[in-house]
Amino acid sequence: MPINDALRVEITDADVRAAKMDWLAARDGVDPDRDADGALWYYKRLISTQAQQIADEVRKPGYRWPS
């Protein structure tokens, strides 16, 4: 399925780290108003989306692994 670049959102390592910290805070009770299950779901979605972005990049013709 073609990807509409106008709708694409790039997930950065910083996004994933922030989501992980939110989830850990919710899980450990640091942020009692935060839903730990929802935070974990969001964290996993970001990881999955970032992995797909990396896979899409690697599949591009002429891609060279950074040295």
MARBANU-250204 format. One record per atom (N, C-alpha, C): residue in one letter; atom name; x, y, z. Coordinates in Angstrom, 3 decimals, decimal comma. Example, Ala and Ser with C-alpha at 12.3 -4.5 7.8 and 13.67 -1.06 7.14 Angstrom:
BEGIN
ATOM|code|site|px|py|pz
ATOM|A|N|13,190|-5,690|7,800
ATOM|A|CA|12,300|-4,500|7,800
ATOM|A|C|13,200|-3,300|7,800
ATOM|S|N|12,850|-2,250|7,080
ATOM|S|CA|13,670|-1,060|7,140
ATOM|S|C|12,900|0,030|7,870
REM end
This chain:
BEGIN
ATOM|code|site|px|py|pz
ATOM|M|N|0,854|-1,173|0,000
ATOM|M|CA|0,000|0,000|0,000
ATOM|M|C|0,902|1,239|0,000
ATOM|P|N|0,696|2,165|-0,904
ATOM|P|CA|1,501|3,385|-0,935
ATOM|P|C|1,259|4,241|0,315
ATOM|I|N|2,296|4,925|0,708
ATOM|I|CA|2,216|5,783|1,889
ATOM|I|C|2,034|7,226|1,441
ATOM|N|N|1,038|7,887|2,000
ATOM|N|CA|0,809|9,298|1,711
ATOM|N|C|1,736|10,103|2,617
ATOM|D|N|2,817|10,657|2,049
ATOM|D|CA|3,807|11,377|2,849
ATOM|D|C|3,226|12,590|3,556
ATOM|A|N|2,142|13,154|3,040
ATOM|A|CA|1,524|14,315|3,687
ATOM|A|C|0,906|13,924|5,027
ATOM|L|N|0,562|12,656|5,191
ATOM|L|CA|-0,056|12,180|6,430
ATOM|L|C|0,937|11,493|7,363
ATOM|R|N|2,152|11,336|6,903
ATOM|R|CA|3,158|10,599|7,677
ATOM|R|C|3,695|11,443|8,830
ATOM|V|N|3,850|10,805|9,975
ATOM|V|CA|4,435|11,445|11,148
ATOM|V|C|5,702|10,678|11,493
ATOM|E|N|6,812|11,363|11,620
ATOM|E|CA|8,065|10,715|11,968
ATOM|E|C|8,167|10,568|13,483
ATOM|I|N|8,425|9,359|13,931
ATOM|I|CA|8,605|9,072|15,352
ATOM|I|C|10,105|9,085|15,625
ATOM|T|N|10,523|9,907|16,579
ATOM|T|CA|11,943|10,020|16,903
ATOM|T|C|12,266|9,184|18,144
ATOM|D|N|13,556|8,993|18,366
ATOM|D|CA|13,987|8,298|19,582
ATOM|D|C|13,520|9,057|20,821
ATOM|A|N|13,526|10,378|20,741
ATOM|A|CA|13,077|11,201|21,870
ATOM|A|C|11,596|10,959|22,168
ATOM|D|N|10,786|10,775|21,129
ATOM|D|CA|9,364|10,465|21,323
ATOM|D|C|9,200|9,148|22,080
ATOM|V|N|9,974|8,153|21,685
ATOM|V|CA|9,894|6,838|22,315
ATOM|V|C|10,365|6,920|23,767
ATOM|R|N|11,467|7,628|23,997
ATOM|R|CA|11,965|7,781|25,372
ATOM|R|C|10,946|8,487|26,267
ATOM|A|N|10,325|9,532|25,757
ATOM|A|CA|9,327|10,270|26,544
ATOM|A|C|8,134|9,377|26,876
ATOM|A|N|7,689|8,581|25,909
ATOM|A|CA|6,565|7,667|26,151
ATOM|A|C|6,947|6,611|27,179
ATOM|K|N|8,184|6,145|27,119
ATOM|K|CA|8,639|5,157|28,104
ATOM|K|C|8,641|5,763|29,500
ATOM|M|N|9,138|6,987|29,627
ATOM|M|CA|9,171|7,645|30,927
ATOM|M|C|7,760|7,867|31,466
ATOM|D|N|6,817|8,235|30,583
ATOM|D|CA|5,414|8,395|30,993
ATOM|D|C|4,838|7,078|31,496
ATOM|W|N|5,112|6,009|30,766
ATOM|W|CA|4,606|4,709|31,170
ATOM|W|C|5,198|4,282|32,513
ATOM|L|N|6,524|4,446|32,675
ATOM|L|CA|7,162|4,063|33,942
ATOM|L|C|6,612|4,874|35,110
ATOM|A|N|6,378|6,153|34,884
ATOM|A|CA|5,815|7,005|35,944
ATOM|A|C|4,418|6,529|36,322
ATOM|A|N|3,625|6,151|35,328
ATOM|A|CA|2,275|5,646|35,594
ATOM|A|C|2,337|4,286|36,290
ATOM|R|N|3,204|3,430|35,811
ATOM|R|CA|3,323|2,078|36,380
ATOM|R|C|3,781|2,118|37,838
ATOM|D|N|4,726|3,022|38,124
ATOM|D|CA|5,305|3,090|39,469
ATOM|D|C|4,529|3,993|40,418
ATOM|G|N|3,440|4,573|39,941
ATOM|G|CA|2,599|5,401|40,789
ATOM|G|C|3,094|6,815|40,995
ATOM|V|N|4,137|7,216|40,236
ATOM|V|CA|4,654|8,582|40,337
ATOM|V|C|3,615|9,577|39,841
ATOM|D|N|2,880|9,170|38,820
ATOM|D|CA|1,810|10,002|38,259
ATOM|D|C|0,498|9,232|38,419
ATOM|P|N|-0,152|9,372|39,580
ATOM|P|CA|-1,337|8,558|39,858
ATOM|P|C|-2,537|8,853|38,947
ATOM|D|N|-2,528|9,990|38,277
ATOM|D|CA|-3,633|10,320|37,380
ATOM|D|C|-3,472|9,678|36,011
ATOM|R|N|-2,336|9,104|35,745
ATOM|R|CA|-2,049|8,513|34,441
ATOM|R|C|-2,444|7,051|34,443
ATOM|D|N|-3,057|6,599|33,366
ATOM|D|CA|-3,470|5,211|33,192
ATOM|D|C|-2,267|4,402|32,688
ATOM|A|N|-1,780|3,479|33,491
ATOM|A|CA|-0,587|2,703|33,137
ATOM|A|C|-0,822|1,848|31,893
ATOM|D|N|-1,999|1,247|31,770
ATOM|D|CA|-2,286|0,416|30,594
ATOM|D|C|-2,314|1,257|29,320
ATOM|G|N|-2,921|2,435|29,402
ATOM|G|CA|-2,955|3,329|28,244
ATOM|G|C|-1,581|3,839|27,878
ATOM|A|N|-0,771|4,139|28,881
ATOM|A|CA|0,589|4,618|28,632
ATOM|A|C|1,435|3,525|27,994
ATOM|L|N|1,253|2,283|28,455
ATOM|L|CA|1,989|1,158|27,864
ATOM|L|C|1,552|0,936|26,422
ATOM|W|N|0,264|1,006|26,165
ATOM|W|CA|-0,239|0,843|24,792
ATOM|W|C|0,387|1,897|23,872
ATOM|Y|N|0,400|3,153|24,316
ATOM|Y|CA|0,960|4,238|23,511
ATOM|Y|C|2,450|4,020|23,278
ATOM|Y|N|3,191|3,621|24,293
ATOM|Y|CA|4,624|3,354|24,182
ATOM|Y|C|4,880|2,254|23,148
ATOM|K|N|4,116|1,165|23,222
ATOM|K|CA|4,283|0,071|22,273
ATOM|K|C|3,924|0,486|20,849
ATOM|R|N|2,910|1,344|20,701
ATOM|R|CA|2,539|1,822|19,365
ATOM|R|C|3,671|2,654|18,752
ATOM|L|N|4,294|3,503|19,574
ATOM|L|CA|5,410|4,307|19,072
ATOM|L|C|6,586|3,432|18,648
ATOM|I|N|6,893|2,417|19,454
ATOM|I|CA|7,983|1,501|19,094
ATOM|I|C|7,677|0,813|17,772
ATOM|S|N|6,464|0,315|17,633
ATOM|S|CA|6,059|-0,380|16,414
ATOM|S|C|6,103|0,544|15,197
ATOM|T|N|5,607|1,758|15,363
ATOM|T|CA|5,590|2,708|14,252
ATOM|T|C|7,010|3,100|13,858
ATOM|Q|N|7,874|3,313|14,837
ATOM|Q|CA|9,256|3,667|14,519
ATOM|Q|C|9,954|2,500|13,809
ATOM|A|N|9,692|1,278|14,233
ATOM|A|CA|10,277|0,112|13,571
ATOM|A|C|9,825|0,027|12,121
ATOM|Q|N|8,561|0,336|11,867
ATOM|Q|CA|8,063|0,327|10,490
ATOM|Q|C|8,737|1,412|9,664
ATOM|Q|N|8,951|2,574|10,256
ATOM|Q|CA|9,639|3,666|9,550
ATOM|Q|C|11,054|3,242|9,164
ATOM|I|N|11,752|2,589|10,079
ATOM|I|CA|13,107|2,129|9,792
ATOM|I|C|13,076|1,097|8,680
ATOM|A|N|12,132|0,163|8,742
ATOM|A|CA|12,010|-0,855|7,693
ATOM|A|C|11,709|-0,217|6,339
ATOM|D|N|10,836|0,774|6,301
ATOM|D|CA|10,533|1,465|5,048
ATOM|D|C|11,784|2,126|4,474
ATOM|E|N|12,575|2,727|5,346
ATOM|E|CA|13,799|3,408|4,907
ATOM|E|C|14,813|2,410|4,351
ATOM|V|N|14,973|1,285|5,029
ATOM|V|CA|15,934|0,271|4,596
ATOM|V|C|15,525|-0,339|3,252
ATOM|R|N|14,242|-0,425|2,995
ATOM|R|CA|13,747|-1,016|1,738
ATOM|R|C|13,871|-0,087|0,536
ATOM|K|N|14,148|1,172|0,765
ATOM|K|CA|14,262|2,108|-0,362
ATOM|K|C|15,431|1,714|-1,256
ATOM|P|N|15,253|1,850|-2,576
ATOM|P|CA|16,353|1,547|-3,485
ATOM|P|C|17,560|2,452|-3,183
ATOM|G|N|18,724|1,850|-3,206
ATOM|G|CA|19,944|2,620|-2,995
ATOM|G|C|20,279|2,898|-1,546
ATOM|Y|N|19,511|2,323|-0,623
ATOM|Y|CA|19,790|2,559|0,796
ATOM|Y|C|21,136|1,953|1,148
ATOM|R|N|21,920|2,713|1,918
ATOM|R|CA|23,207|2,218|2,404
ATOM|R|C|23,214|2,358|3,926
ATOM|W|N|23,583|1,271|4,610
ATOM|W|CA|23,645|1,274|6,070
ATOM|W|C|24,704|2,282|6,511
ATOM|P|N|24,354|3,143|7,497
ATOM|P|CA|25,341|4,132|7,966
ATOM|P|C|26,568|3,453|8,558
ATOM|S|N|27,718|4,035|8,284
ATOM|S|CA|28,981|3,461|8,795
ATOM|S|C|29,309|3,979|10,155
REM end
